[in-house]
Amino acid sequence: MQSLGYYIRFKAIETVFCSWFTDVPSSIYSKTQIISLGAGFDSSYFRLKKRDIFPPGCKYIEIDYKDVLKRKLEYIALSEFSNLLNLCNKQVETNSNILLNSEEYVMLGVDMQNCKELENCFHDLEIDFNVPTLFLSECALTYINLKSSNSLIHWVQAHFPNCAIVLYEQVHDDDGFTLIMKNHFKSLGCPLKSLTHRLKEHAHSRFIQMGWSSCSSISMLYFYMNFSKEEKQRIQNLELFDEYEMWHEKCRHYVLIWASQGIISIPEAFENKEDSVTFNYTQLGSLSFSCRPAHELLQRFGHQVALLSSRFLIVSGGFGQFQKRHQRLSGLTCYDTISQSCCIMFSSDSQDHLGQRMFHTMSKLSNNSLIIVGGRSSPKKIFSSVVSVNCENVIESQRPMDSFIAKKVTDMPLPTWRHSACIVLIAGIENIFIFGGRTSNNDVTNRCHILNSESWSFSEVPYQENTPSPRYSHSSTCVGGQKVYITCGLSKEEKILNSVHVFDIETYTWSVLQVAGLLPRYSHNSHYHNNAIFLVGGITGLSYVPYSIGMINLIANSAFEFTLGYKNPEYPLILSNHCCYVHEDHVIITGGGGNCFSFGTHFNKLATQWTTDIRSCDFDPWLQDNDNNRALNFAS
């Protein structure tokens, strides 16, 4: 994922240069300037020269601490580019901050917070303040305090009447990923001191208030989602990848801000065309919740859970920590909800039928058998087996046991992971309804199979007009054993979906449920309760509702959003790749997390629970007028 993260950054900056060269052509403007703030060891100038797209009459100026640029200059002197800069005949400057001054390329060893010193250097270099100038900062201004950052932005605006300033940087959001990101940079000794809030209105007002005539900001998630289908496919074919949640969150927490004035306008590529709908926080419900420390064995993601009785929770697979090592987890874990103790369970059979599975499903039959379907060990190793697990000894003894009986009952017709499964009743027999997921050839499917729990035979549901589109990391829940609700998910093109499809067991047909106000999301859980389907957590790609719980009112066919209002900086919470179970009108969230880009692997260290009795909340959507109080309205 780190390679993808640096790729999106490279692609964004490359688009900045291409847009600048197109909108400010050398055929019209004989002199232009690009000024890189906090340039570090960036090699953009040399890359542009090598590709022969650096325009004539353009001067490229790099600004950073003197020690940094001196080291960079030493490396350049040993490279093929030394002749390009004619370093052997480098003239001695009277201003010691001017480390290099060639015809096109300039190095200034100055603290960019010192605007007065910057201005002196520019005068010594005889910089023309009126020519079209592009100021570029890649993850630089966020490391200086807000006052200094604003002073520099305002100084640029006041001295360069025909310019643009472009910032590629991290942004703040009220969520767990932001906390993990901030803690990471703090641990490296370079804390993020001036983060802009993720909501585009904040970035816009910041620059407009400082005198810029126009400003636009786009998230890297929006930027990536607008890649061509061919480019996305090319990226997906480079290597097998299965960390979509944190990849999309990383992109959502980085933005490119373009502010301009004078003859410089905002290029079409960076015009903000993201959905202009904003969330009305006065209509956001708040759920009462509580947290408790999670046992270390429950700190995992990509796992599955099943409540075996009112007391024992069985946890299967996922990625977590065992013997102080991060790894995919095998076997089962039994959690006692009363004593809050855990024990690892091992198969009594010498053959390991379960393996180290992630993104599988686990369904509990009425006889307390647990049916584990599919999943993967790595994106290259897919499990085709369906395994039945007997944990009767746990129920009979009323205490955690260290063993279980597992047997393979059949193979999937189409092995998948990140699919959904739920129990349906056909002619009084429990069946497992399996839909969608990713396949071994790196494809996404919308095939649907029904597994009979007595004959262990599969039947495939024929494709219909209203069959859901191919998707994965969606969720399914069954109402009354007869109607399956497939909610949201992620498409093959990585579009986050907000549709609801219903399969009727009696008529064997699909239908589309139009739900007003439903947010797009994936990697969520769904649970039915009291004429409503609760969508717990997930990745929305939006900043409107941190720690969100969606609720679909099946009577009014409308959706509302709640927040847990979680604010504990010591224990960041990520509501994706988690699992939920319902116990005595409470929904308990276990596990969750992911590989957070270069910020490290995160496991939720708290178990969170909230009540399904929404009338105990400070906002009751059952009592609201749907038309006057609808917060969001996305097309399905």
Summary of the structure (lengths in Angstrom):
residues: 636
radius of gyration: 28.0
end to end distance: 29.5
largest distance: 91.8
contacts: 2077
relative contact order: 0.10
helix: 23%
strand: 36%
